[in-house]
Amino acid sequence: MSFKIAGSMALQDAVKAAGPVILEPIMKVEVTTPEGNMGDIIGDLSSRRAQIAGSAQRGNARVITATVPLSELSAYATAIRSLTAGRANYYMEPSHYQELPNSLAAKLLKNPTN
């Protein structure tokens, strides 16, 4: 039994010494929206921890490009439909991984099921 306890303590010490980080997937998102909804879309993306890369004109619409944590995009289709009365669409693809901010990592470690 003492070997189990010693092994567990050694593993805990090793993990602390290694300084692990939690990575979260980041998605590249392109939203195509009518010009009049651009402010609403940018505001919504910003509230989802997005980094807005830019916007461009495409025909009569604006295309907003951003990177957004995947965890912030749940129910995004419903949100965008609501904001634009169904006149916008979006496309997303994996971009990269980045370290989870300390405040969110602490919250995750405190309650890992949410």
C-alpha positions, 0 to 999 in steps of 0.5 A: 500500500505504501508503494501505491501512495509513494507512486501517486505522490511522485506522479503528482510532483512530476506533473507539477514540475512539468508545468503542463498547459491546457490547449484548446482548438481554435477555428478559422471562421468566415461569416458572409452577411449583409452589410447591415448586420456586420456590426451585430456579427462582429459584436457577437464574435467578440463576445465569443473570444474571437480575434477578428482578422478582417472583413472584405466585400463580396458582391452585396455582402461582407465577409468577416474572417476571425479565429474563435475557440471551438468551445465558444461556437456551440449553437452558433448556427442558431445565434447567427440565424437569429441575428440576421433573420437567416440571411447570413451563413458561415464556414469554419475549419480547424486553424490551430491550438492555443493555451487556454487562458489561466482564468478559464483553465482554473475554472475547468480544473475546478469543475471538469464536467462543464 
